[in-house]
Protein backbone atom coordinates (compact mmCIF):
# COMPACT_ATOMS: atom_id res chain seq x y z
CA UNK A 1 0.00 0.00 0.00
CA UNK A 2 2.88 2.38 0.69
CA UNK A 3 3.96 2.12 -2.94
CA UNK A 4 0.63 3.47 -4.24
CA UNK A 5 1.45 7.24 -3.81
CA UNK A 6 4.77 6.67 -5.57
CA UNK A 7 3.06 4.94 -8.48
CA UNK A 8 0.49 7.73 -8.73
CA UNK A 9 3.26 10.35 -8.78
CA UNK A 10 5.15 8.50 -11.50
CA UNK A 11 2.00 8.26 -13.61
CA UNK A 12 1.38 11.99 -13.11
CA UNK A 13 4.93 12.89 -14.17
CA UNK A 14 4.66 10.62 -17.21
CA UNK A 15 1.43 12.32 -18.29
CA UNK A 16 2.98 15.77 -17.82
CA UNK A 17 5.96 14.80 -19.97
CA UNK A 18 3.57 13.61 -22.65
CA UNK A 19 1.44 16.77 -22.53
CA UNK A 20 4.29 19.32 -22.64
CA UNK A 21 5.67 18.28 -26.07
CA UNK A 22 2.11 18.07 -27.38
CA UNK A 23 1.45 21.65 -26.28
CA UNK A 24 4.71 22.84 -27.81
CA UNK A 25 3.85 21.10 -31.08
CA UNK A 26 0.39 22.66 -30.98
CA UNK A 27 1.90 26.16 -30.59
CA UNK A 28 4.23 25.52 -33.53
CA UNK A 29 1.42 24.27 -35.78
CA UNK A 30 -1.07 26.97 -34.79
CA UNK A 31 -2.10 29.29 -37.59
CA UNK A 32 -2.15 32.95 -36.63
CA UNK A 33 -3.86 35.74 -38.53
CA UNK A 34 -2.99 39.38 -37.95
CA UNK A 35 -6.44 40.02 -36.48
CA UNK A 36 -5.99 37.17 -33.99
CA UNK A 37 -2.55 38.50 -33.05
CA UNK A 38 -4.02 41.95 -32.37
CA UNK A 39 -6.76 40.50 -30.15
CA UNK A 40 -4.20 38.52 -28.15
CA UNK A 41 -1.90 41.55 -27.83
CA UNK A 42 -4.72 43.76 -26.53
CA UNK A 43 -5.68 41.17 -23.93
CA UNK A 44 -2.05 40.65 -22.91
CA UNK A 45 -0.86 44.27 -22.86
CA UNK A 46 0.14 45.56 -19.42
CA UNK A 47 0.49 49.10 -20.76
CA UNK A 48 -3.13 49.03 -21.89
CA UNK A 49 -4.25 47.71 -18.50
CA UNK A 50 -2.30 50.48 -16.79
CA UNK A 51 -3.86 53.15 -19.01
CA UNK A 52 -7.33 51.79 -18.23
CA UNK A 53 -6.61 51.91 -14.49
CA UNK A 54 -5.25 55.45 -14.84
CA UNK A 55 -8.41 56.46 -16.68
CA UNK A 56 -10.55 54.95 -13.95
CA UNK A 57 -8.51 56.70 -11.27
CA UNK A 58 -8.69 60.06 -13.07
CA UNK A 59 -12.46 59.74 -13.38
CA UNK A 60 -12.74 59.11 -9.65
CA UNK A 61 -10.56 62.15 -8.92
CA UNK A 62 -12.70 64.26 -11.24
CA UNK A 63 -15.92 63.17 -9.56
CA UNK A 64 -14.46 63.65 -6.08
CA UNK A 65 -13.26 67.16 -6.93
CA UNK A 66 -16.64 68.12 -8.39
CA UNK A 67 -18.41 66.75 -5.31
CA UNK A 68 -16.04 68.59 -2.95
CA UNK A 69 -16.66 71.89 -4.74
CA UNK A 70 -20.44 71.45 -4.78
CA UNK A 71 -20.48 70.41 -1.13
CA UNK A 72 -18.38 73.40 -0.06
CA UNK A 73 -20.42 75.93 -2.04
CA UNK A 74 -23.50 74.69 -3.94
CA UNK A 75 -23.91 78.09 -5.60
CA UNK A 76 -20.24 78.80 -6.19
CA UNK A 77 -20.82 79.80 -9.81
CA UNK A 78 -23.10 82.71 -8.82
CA UNK A 79 -22.33 83.40 -5.15
CA UNK A 80 -18.72 83.81 -4.12
CA UNK A 81 -17.65 81.94 -1.00
CA UNK A 82 -14.24 82.67 0.52
CA UNK A 83 -11.94 79.65 0.28
CA UNK A 84 -13.58 78.25 -2.84
CA UNK A 85 -10.53 78.94 -5.02
CA UNK A 86 -8.45 75.78 -4.32
CA UNK A 87 -11.52 73.58 -4.73
CA UNK A 88 -12.35 75.16 -8.08
CA UNK A 89 -8.73 74.81 -9.22
CA UNK A 90 -8.71 71.15 -8.17
CA UNK A 91 -11.91 70.49 -10.08
CA UNK A 92 -10.64 72.11 -13.28
CA UNK A 93 -7.30 70.31 -13.07
CA UNK A 94 -8.97 66.95 -12.46
CA UNK A 95 -11.31 67.52 -15.42
CA UNK A 96 -8.34 68.11 -17.67
CA UNK A 97 -6.54 65.12 -16.18
CA UNK A 98 -9.51 62.90 -17.00
CA UNK A 99 -9.74 64.09 -20.61
CA UNK A 100 -6.01 63.58 -21.11
CA UNK A 101 -6.20 60.09 -19.56
CA UNK A 102 -9.11 59.22 -21.84
CA UNK A 103 -7.16 60.35 -24.89
CA UNK A 104 -4.06 58.52 -23.67
CA UNK A 105 -5.97 55.26 -23.14
CA UNK A 106 -7.19 55.33 -26.74
CA UNK A 107 -3.67 56.12 -27.96
CA UNK A 108 -2.16 53.26 -25.96
CA UNK A 109 -4.64 50.87 -27.56
CA UNK A 110 -3.64 52.14 -31.00
CA UNK A 111 0.04 51.78 -30.10
CA UNK A 112 -0.49 48.12 -29.18
CA UNK A 113 -2.24 47.56 -32.52
CA UNK A 114 0.58 49.29 -34.40
CA UNK A 115 3.24 47.34 -32.49
CA UNK A 116 1.47 44.07 -33.34
CA UNK A 117 1.47 44.94 -37.03
CA UNK A 118 5.20 45.64 -36.84
CA UNK A 119 5.99 42.41 -34.97
CA UNK A 120 3.87 40.34 -37.38
CA UNK A 121 5.45 41.99 -40.42
CA UNK A 122 8.96 41.56 -38.97
CA UNK A 123 8.47 37.79 -38.77
CA UNK A 124 7.29 37.69 -42.38
CA UNK A 125 10.33 39.69 -43.46
CA UNK A 126 12.77 37.53 -41.52
CA UNK A 127 11.22 34.34 -42.92
CA UNK A 128 11.76 35.67 -46.44
CA UNK A 129 15.36 36.57 -45.62
CA UNK A 130 16.00 33.04 -44.34
CA UNK A 131 14.51 31.58 -47.52
CA UNK A 132 16.76 33.78 -49.64
CA UNK A 133 19.81 32.95 -47.53
CA UNK A 134 19.02 29.24 -47.90
CA UNK A 135 18.98 29.63 -51.68
CA UNK A 136 22.28 31.49 -51.47
CA UNK A 137 23.86 28.55 -49.66
CA UNK A 138 22.45 26.10 -52.21
CA UNK A 139 23.75 28.24 -55.07
CA UNK A 140 27.21 28.49 -53.53
CA UNK A 141 27.28 24.75 -52.75
CA UNK A 142 26.60 23.98 -56.40
CA UNK A 143 29.22 26.51 -57.40
CA UNK A 144 31.75 24.83 -55.12
CA UNK A 145 30.96 21.37 -56.48
CA UNK A 146 31.58 22.63 -60.00
CA UNK A 147 34.74 24.40 -58.87
CA UNK A 148 36.13 21.21 -57.36
CA UNK A 149 35.57 19.39 -60.64
CA UNK A 150 37.26 22.24 -62.48
CA UNK A 151 40.18 22.18 -60.05
CA UNK A 152 40.58 18.42 -60.49
CA UNK A 153 40.63 18.96 -64.23
CA UNK A 154 43.19 21.71 -63.88
CA UNK A 155 40.85 24.43 -65.14
CA UNK A 156 41.10 26.68 -62.06
CA UNK A 157 43.79 27.37 -59.49
CA UNK A 158 43.89 26.33 -55.85
CA UNK A 159 43.54 29.98 -54.88
CA UNK A 160 40.32 30.28 -56.90
CA UNK A 161 38.95 27.15 -55.23
CA UNK A 162 39.75 28.52 -51.77
CA UNK A 163 37.96 31.73 -52.68
CA UNK A 164 34.79 29.82 -53.58
CA UNK A 165 35.05 27.77 -50.36
CA UNK A 166 35.33 31.00 -48.39
CA UNK A 167 32.29 32.38 -50.19
CA UNK A 168 30.25 29.32 -49.17
CA UNK A 169 31.41 29.62 -45.57
CA UNK A 170 30.25 33.23 -45.57
CA UNK A 171 26.87 32.24 -47.00
CA UNK A 172 26.39 29.61 -44.31
CA UNK A 173 27.32 32.11 -41.60
CA UNK A 174 24.85 34.61 -43.06
CA UNK A 175 22.13 31.95 -43.06
CA UNK A 176 22.81 31.17 -39.39
CA UNK A 177 22.64 34.89 -38.57
CA UNK A 178 19.36 35.28 -40.47
CA UNK A 179 17.89 32.32 -38.60
CA UNK A 180 18.86 33.95 -35.31
CA UNK A 181 17.18 37.17 -36.43
CA UNK A 182 14.06 35.22 -37.37
CA UNK A 183 14.01 33.61 -33.92
CA UNK A 184 14.32 37.06 -32.34
CA UNK A 185 11.39 38.31 -34.41
CA UNK A 186 9.29 35.31 -33.39
CA UNK A 187 10.15 35.80 -29.72
CA UNK A 188 9.21 39.48 -29.91
CA UNK A 189 5.85 38.60 -31.45
CA UNK A 190 5.18 35.84 -28.93
CA UNK A 191 6.09 38.13 -26.04
CA UNK A 192 3.70 40.76 -27.37
CA UNK A 193 0.72 38.42 -27.76
CA UNK A 194 1.28 36.19 -24.74
CA UNK A 195 2.51 32.97 -26.37
CA UNK A 196 5.48 30.94 -25.06
CA UNK A 197 8.83 32.24 -26.28
CA UNK A 198 9.56 29.07 -28.22
CA UNK A 199 6.19 29.04 -30.00
CA UNK A 200 6.40 29.27 -33.76
CA UNK A 201 2.88 29.90 -35.06
CA UNK A 202 2.31 29.84 -38.79
CA UNK A 203 1.56 33.38 -39.98
CA UNK A 204 -1.11 33.04 -42.63
CA UNK A 205 -2.02 36.62 -43.55
CA UNK A 206 -0.71 38.13 -46.77
CA UNK A 207 -0.39 41.88 -47.16
CA UNK A 208 -1.57 43.66 -50.28
CA UNK A 209 -0.08 46.92 -51.47
CA UNK A 210 -2.66 49.71 -51.22
CA UNK A 211 -1.55 53.31 -51.86
CA UNK A 212 -2.35 55.93 -49.26
CA UNK A 213 -5.29 58.07 -50.38
CA UNK A 214 -5.22 60.88 -47.80
CA UNK A 215 -3.62 64.32 -47.92
CA UNK A 216 -0.81 65.61 -45.73
CA UNK A 217 -2.80 68.53 -44.32
CA UNK A 218 -5.77 66.37 -43.33
CA UNK A 219 -3.50 63.85 -41.59
CA UNK A 220 -1.75 66.62 -39.69
CA UNK A 221 -5.10 67.99 -38.56
CA UNK A 222 -6.27 64.54 -37.45
CA UNK A 223 -3.03 63.94 -35.56
CA UNK A 224 -3.35 67.24 -33.71
CA UNK A 225 -6.90 66.33 -32.68
CA UNK A 226 -6.03 62.83 -31.44
CA UNK A 227 -2.53 63.26 -30.00
CA UNK A 228 -2.49 62.99 -26.18
CA UNK A 229 0.72 65.03 -25.96
CA UNK A 230 -0.74 67.89 -28.00
CA UNK A 231 -4.01 67.81 -26.11
CA UNK A 232 -2.22 67.83 -22.74
CA UNK A 233 -0.01 70.77 -23.75
CA UNK A 234 -2.80 72.82 -25.34
CA UNK A 235 -5.28 72.20 -22.53
CA UNK A 236 -2.61 72.95 -19.95
CA UNK A 237 -2.03 76.37 -21.53
CA UNK A 238 -5.76 77.08 -21.66
CA UNK A 239 -6.22 75.92 -18.09
CA UNK A 240 -3.48 78.20 -16.79
CA UNK A 241 -5.09 81.16 -18.56
CA UNK A 242 -8.48 80.25 -17.13
CA UNK A 243 -7.17 79.72 -13.59
CA UNK A 244 -5.18 82.93 -13.37
CA UNK A 245 -6.78 84.86 -10.56
CA UNK A 246 -8.00 81.66 -8.95
CA UNK A 247 -4.53 80.26 -8.31
CA UNK A 248 -1.93 82.68 -6.97
CA UNK A 249 0.85 80.32 -8.03
CA UNK A 250 0.15 80.90 -11.74
CA UNK A 251 2.15 83.80 -13.19
CA UNK A 252 2.22 85.42 -16.61
CA UNK A 253 5.51 83.62 -17.23
CA UNK A 254 3.87 80.28 -16.45
CA UNK A 255 1.16 81.00 -19.00
CA UNK A 256 3.68 82.00 -21.67
CA UNK A 257 5.76 78.87 -21.00
CA UNK A 258 2.65 76.71 -21.35
CA UNK A 259 1.77 78.42 -24.64
CA UNK A 260 5.26 77.81 -26.00
CA UNK A 261 5.15 74.17 -24.90
CA UNK A 262 1.82 73.75 -26.68
CA UNK A 263 3.28 75.30 -29.83
CA UNK A 264 6.32 72.99 -29.65
CA UNK A 265 4.13 69.91 -29.18
CA UNK A 266 2.02 70.94 -32.16
CA UNK A 267 5.06 71.49 -34.38
CA UNK A 268 6.60 68.16 -33.37
CA UNK A 269 3.47 66.21 -34.27
CA UNK A 270 3.07 68.03 -37.59
CA UNK A 271 6.71 67.29 -38.46
CA UNK A 272 6.28 63.63 -37.49
CA UNK A 273 3.27 63.34 -39.79
CA UNK A 274 5.19 65.02 -42.60
CA UNK A 275 8.08 62.57 -42.16
CA UNK A 276 5.75 59.55 -42.18
CA UNK A 277 3.91 60.92 -45.21
CA UNK A 278 7.16 61.35 -47.13
CA UNK A 279 8.25 57.81 -46.21
CA UNK A 280 4.97 56.37 -47.46
CA UNK A 281 5.14 58.31 -50.73
CA UNK A 282 8.76 57.27 -51.32
CA UNK A 283 7.81 53.61 -50.90
CA UNK A 284 4.90 54.09 -53.30
CA UNK A 285 7.24 55.58 -55.89
CA UNK A 286 9.61 52.61 -55.55
CA UNK A 287 6.87 49.97 -55.77
CA UNK A 288 6.50 49.94 -59.61
CA UNK A 289 10.27 49.50 -59.96
CA UNK A 290 10.21 46.53 -57.59
CA UNK A 291 7.30 45.04 -59.55
CA UNK A 292 9.20 45.42 -62.82
CA UNK A 293 12.26 43.75 -61.30
CA UNK A 294 10.10 40.84 -60.18
CA UNK A 295 8.55 40.40 -63.63
CA UNK A 296 12.00 40.56 -65.22
CA UNK A 297 13.32 37.90 -62.81
CA UNK A 298 10.32 35.65 -63.50
CA UNK A 299 10.84 35.91 -67.25
CA UNK A 300 14.57 35.33 -66.91
CA UNK A 301 13.95 32.15 -64.90
CA UNK A 302 11.42 30.91 -67.46
CA UNK A 303 13.87 31.43 -70.32
CA UNK A 304 16.79 29.93 -68.38
CA UNK A 305 14.81 26.76 -67.64
CA UNK A 306 13.96 26.37 -71.32
CA UNK A 307 17.63 26.82 -72.21
CA UNK A 308 18.57 24.23 -69.59
CA UNK A 309 16.14 21.70 -71.08
CA UNK A 310 17.72 22.06 -74.52
CA UNK A 311 21.28 22.10 -73.22
CA UNK A 312 22.02 25.81 -73.64
CA UNK A 313 22.24 26.59 -69.90
CA UNK A 314 23.74 24.84 -66.89
CA UNK A 315 22.21 23.87 -63.57
CA UNK A 316 24.18 26.71 -62.02
CA UNK A 317 22.51 29.14 -64.43
CA UNK A 318 19.09 27.88 -63.30
CA UNK A 319 20.05 28.18 -59.64
CA UNK A 320 21.29 31.73 -60.24
CA UNK A 321 18.01 32.66 -61.95
CA UNK A 322 16.03 31.12 -59.08
CA UNK A 323 18.07 33.16 -56.62
CA UNK A 324 17.47 36.36 -58.59
CA UNK A 325 13.72 35.68 -58.51
CA UNK A 326 13.75 35.01 -54.76
CA UNK A 327 15.75 38.20 -54.22
CA UNK A 328 13.22 40.24 -56.22
CA UNK A 329 10.34 38.63 -54.31
CA UNK A 330 11.99 39.36 -50.97
CA UNK A 331 12.62 43.00 -51.86
CA UNK A 332 9.04 43.47 -53.06
CA UNK A 333 7.70 41.84 -49.89
CA UNK A 334 9.85 44.05 -47.67
CA UNK A 335 8.71 47.15 -49.53
CA UNK A 336 5.06 46.07 -49.25
CA UNK A 337 5.31 45.36 -45.52
CA UNK A 338 7.21 48.58 -44.81
CA UNK A 339 4.58 50.51 -46.73
CA UNK A 340 1.71 48.85 -44.85
CA UNK A 341 3.34 49.65 -41.51
CA UNK A 342 4.22 53.26 -42.25
CA UNK A 343 0.81 53.86 -43.80
CA UNK A 344 -0.85 52.67 -40.58
CA UNK A 345 1.57 54.83 -38.57
CA UNK A 346 0.59 57.79 -40.76
CA UNK A 347 -3.08 57.09 -40.10
CA UNK A 348 -2.41 56.82 -36.34
CA UNK A 349 0.74 58.90 -35.73
CA UNK A 350 -0.10 59.35 -32.04
CA UNK A 351 0.60 55.60 -31.68
CA UNK A 352 3.94 55.69 -33.51
CA UNK A 353 7.02 55.42 -31.33
N, C-alpha and C positions, 0 to 999 in steps of 0.2 A: 504493500500500500504506500510505503514511503516513496517509491519510485514514480508514482503517478504524477505529482507536480513537476518532476523533472521531465517526464515524457511530454506533458502538456506544454511546457516551456519550449522544448525542442521542436514540437510541431508548430508552435506559434512563430518561432524564429524562421523555420523553413518556409512558412507561408509568407512572411514578410520579405524574405529573400526572393521569393517568386514574384511578389507583387511589385517590388521596386523596379526591376528591369522592365516589367510590363508597362508601368507608368512612364518610364523614360522613353520606351519605344513609342508609346501613345503620343507623347509630347513631340517626338521627332516626326511622326507621321501626320500630325494634326495640320489641316489646312487652315490658313489664316488670311482672311480678307482685310483690307485696310479699315473698313467700317468696324469689323470685330475688334481689331487692334485699338481703335479709338475708344470704343466702349470699355474695353479692359483698362486702358490707360486712365480714363476718367474715374473709374471705380477705384483704381489703385493709387491715384495721385495724392500724396500727402499735402502738397502745396495747395491743391484745390480744397482739400478738407480744412486746411488752416484758413484759407480765404473765406470759406463758408462760416467758420466759427468767428472770425473777425467781423464778418457782416452781422452775424447774430448779436455779437457783443456790442457793436456800434449802434444797432437798433435799440438795444436795451438802454444804452447810455442816452440816446436821443429821447426815448420815452421818459426816462427818469428825470432828465433835465427839464423837459416840458412840464412834467407833473410838479417838479419842485418850484418852477416859476409860477405856475397857476395856483399852487397852494399858498405861496408867499403873498401873491397879489393877484387875485382873480381878474381885476380890472386894470392890470398893469399897462395895457395899450392905451388907455384913455385917462387913467388916474395915476399920477406919479406917486410911488411909494419909496421913501428913502431906503437904500440898501438893495434895491432891485437890480442894480447894474451887474454885479457878478453873476446873478442867476440868468439874466438875459444873455450875457456874453457866453455863459456855459451852454445855454440852449442853442444859440446860433452856431457855436463851434461844433457841438455834437451833431447838429443837422448836417453841417458840411462833412463831418467825419463819416456819417452814415452814407451820404451820396457818393463820396469817394470810395468807401469800402464796397458799395454796390457795383460801382464801375470797375473796381479792381477785381472783384470776384468774377465778373464776366470776362475780363481780360485774361485772368489766370486760366479759365476754362479754354479760351481760345489758344493760349500758349501751349497747353497740354495737347490740344488737337494738332497744332502746327508742329510740335516736337515729335508727335507720333508719325506724322507724314514724313518728316525728315529721317527718323529712325527706320521706317519701313523702306523708304527709297534708298537709304544707305546700304541696306542688306541687298537689295536688288542690284545696286551698282557693284558691290563687292563680289557678288556671285558672278556677274558678267566678267569682272576682271580676272577671277579665278579661271573661268572657262577659257578666256583668251590666253592666260599664262600657261594653261595646260596644253593648248594648241602650240604655243611657242616651244615648249619642251619637246612635244612630238615632232615638230618641224626640225628642231636642232638635233634630235636623236637620229632622224632619218639622214640629215646632212652629215652627221658624224659617221654613220654606217657607210655612206657613199665615200666619205673622205678616207676611211680606213682601207676600203677596196682600192681607191686611187693611190694611196700610199704604198700598198702592197705591190701594185703594178708599177710603181715608180713614177706616177704622174704628178704627185705633189711632194713637197718636202716635209721633213719631220716637224719643222717649225710651223708650217701651215696646219698640220694635223693637231699640234698642241694648241694652236689658236682656236680651232673649232671645238676641241675638248673644253677649253676654258669658256667658250661661249655657251656651251651646254651647261656647264657648272653654274654659270651666272643665271641662266634661264631657270634652272631648278631652284636656286636660291630665291629668285624673284617669285616663283610659284609658292614656295614655303611662306614667304613674307605676305603674299596676297591672301593665302589661307588664314594666316594669323589675323590679318585685317578683317577678313570676313567673319571670323570668330568674334572679334571685338564688336563688330556691327551687330551680330546676333545677340551677344550678351547685353549690349546697350538697349536693344529693342525689348528683350525679355525682361530686363530690369524695369523698363518703363511700363510694361503692361502686366507685370506680376507673374510671369512664368519663371520656372527654374532657369538658372544661368546656362545650364547645358542643354536646354530645350532647343530644338532646331525645327520649328514649324515650317511648313511649306507655304511660301507666300504666293498666292494665286492671282492677285489683282495685277492687271496690266494698265499702264498709264498711257492715255492718248494725248497727243499734242493739240492743245486748243489755245489759239492766240488770245491775248488779253484784249478785251473790248472797251475798257473804261478809258477815261481821260485823266491826265495828271492832276489837273485842278480839282476835279471831283473827288479823287482819292485823297488828296491833301485835306480837303474839307471834311471828308468822312473821318479821317484819322484824327483831326483836331477835335471832332465831336466825341469820339469814342476813347481817346487816349486818357487813361487814369492820371498820368503825370501832368498832362496839359490841364485837365479839369482841376486837379488839386492846386496847381499853381495859379490858375485864373481865379478860381473860387476863393483862394486864400487872399489874393489881392483885393477882390471885391469885399470880402468879409472884413478885412482890416479897414477899408474905407467906411464901411457901414458901421463898424464898432467904434470908430474914433469918436470920442466924447462919452462913450459908455465905458471904455477901458483906458485908464490913465497910462497904461504901459505902452500904448500904441502911439508912436510919434510919426511925424511927416516922413522922416527918413525910413521908418519901417514900411510905410505905405509905398514909397518909391522903390525900395528894394524888392518888395513883393511884385510890383508892376514889372520891374526889369526881369525878375525870375520867371514871370509868366511869359514875357516876350521871348526869353531864351528858350523856354520849354516849347513854345510854339514853333520857333525857328528850327529847333532840333528835329522835331517831328516832321516838319515840312521837308527838311533836307533828307531825312531818312526815306521818306516816301519817294522823293525825286531819285535817290540812289537806287532804290528797289525798282522803280519804273524803268530807269535806264538799263538796269541789268536784265529785266524781262525783255525789253525791246532789242537789246543786243543778241540775246539768245534766239529771239524770233527771226532776226536777220540772218543768223548763222544756220538756222534749221534747213532751208532749201539746199544749202551747200552740202550739209551732212546727208540729206536725202539723195542728192546727185551722186555723192561718193558711194553710197550704199548700192544704188542701181548700177553704177559702173563696176563695183566689185562683184555683184551678182552676175553681170554679163561676162566679166572676165573669167569667173569660175566656170560658167557654162561653156564658154569657148575652150578653156583649158582642158576640161574633161573630154570634150569631143576630140581635141588634138591627142589626148592621152590614149583614147580608144583606137585611134588610127596610127599610133606610133610616132606622132610629131611632138609629143611632150612627155616629160618624165614624171614619175611619182612625186618627186620633189617639187616640180612645177605645180602639180595639183595641190600639194600640201601648202605651198606658198600662197596660192590663190584662195584656198580655204581660210588661211590665216588672215589675209587681207579682207575677206568678207566678214570674218568675226570681229576684226578691228573696227571696221566701218559700222557694224551693228552695235558694238559696245559704245562707240563715240556718239552714235545717234541716241542710244538709250540714255546715256549720261546727260546729254543735252536735254532730252525730253523730261527726265526726272528733275534736273536742275530748274528747268522752266516751270514745271508744275509746282515745285516748292516755292520759288521766288514769286510766282504769281499769287499763290495763297498768302504769302507774307505781305505782298502788296495790298491784297484785299483786307488783311487784318494786321496792319503794321504795328499796332499796339501790342501784339502778341510776339513780335519778332525780337529775338535777343541774340 
